[in-house]
Amino acid sequence: MGDIDILNKFDNDKLIDVVKNYKRYGYDDELRDYAINLLGERGWSREDLQQFGYLTNYDYDEAEKQYKAYNRNS
């Protein structure tokens, strides 16, 4: 069973976690987009996800950016 099949069994909270933290879990953009579309079918618009801060994990992105800069400059 693939990751996409598993997403169909997730509740909304778990799907939101996948959308927000997909990089942390090693998922690709395709899987994230599938989770967003699945949430859309369940009544969550992309605007809702954006408004509540569920589309991007800014803390993770910033930490990753700092880590890469550290490695580049070490």
C-alpha positions in Angstrom: 0.0 0.0 0.0 1.5 3.4 -1.0 1.6 6.6 0.9 -1.3 8.0 -1.1 -3.5 5.1 -0.1 -2.6 5.6 3.5 -3.6 9.3 3.3 -7.2 8.3 2.5 -7.4 6.7 6.0 -6.0 9.8 7.9 -8.3 12.1 9.7 -8.2 15.9 9.0 -5.7 16.7 11.7 -3.2 14.1 10.4 -3.6 15.4 6.9 -3.0 18.9 8.0 0.1 17.7 9.7 1.3 16.1 6.5 0.6 19.3 4.5 2.5 21.5 7.0 5.4 19.1 7.7 5.8 17.2 4.5 9.5 18.1 4.1 10.2 16.9 7.6 8.6 13.6 6.8 10.5 13.3 3.5 7.3 13.5 1.4 7.3 15.0 -2.1 5.2 17.8 -3.5 2.8 15.4 -5.2 1.9 13.7 -1.9 1.4 17.1 -0.3 -0.8 18.3 -3.1 -2.9 15.1 -2.8 -3.4 15.7 0.9 -4.4 19.3 0.1 -7.0 18.0 -2.4 -8.2 15.4 0.0 -8.8 18.1 2.6 -10.6 20.2 -0.1 -13.0 17.3 -0.6 -13.6 17.3 3.2 -14.4 21.0 3.3 -11.0 22.7 3.8 -10.2 25.3 1.1 -6.6 26.2 0.3 -7.4 29.7 1.7 -8.6 28.1 5.0 -5.3 26.2 5.2 -3.3 29.4 4.5 -5.3 31.5 6.9 -4.7 29.2 9.8 -1.0 28.8 8.9 -1.3 25.1 7.9 0.3 25.4 4.4 3.9 26.2 5.5 6.0 25.3 8.4 8.1 28.5 8.6 10.1 27.3 11.6 11.3 24.2 9.8 12.0 26.1 6.6 14.1 28.7 8.5 16.0 25.9 10.4 16.7 24.1 7.2 18.0 27.4 5.6 20.3 28.1 8.6 21.6 24.5 8.6 22.5 24.7 4.9 24.2 28.1 5.4 26.2 26.7 8.3 27.3 23.7 6.2 28.3 26.0 3.3 30.3 28.3 5.5 32.0 25.6 7.7 
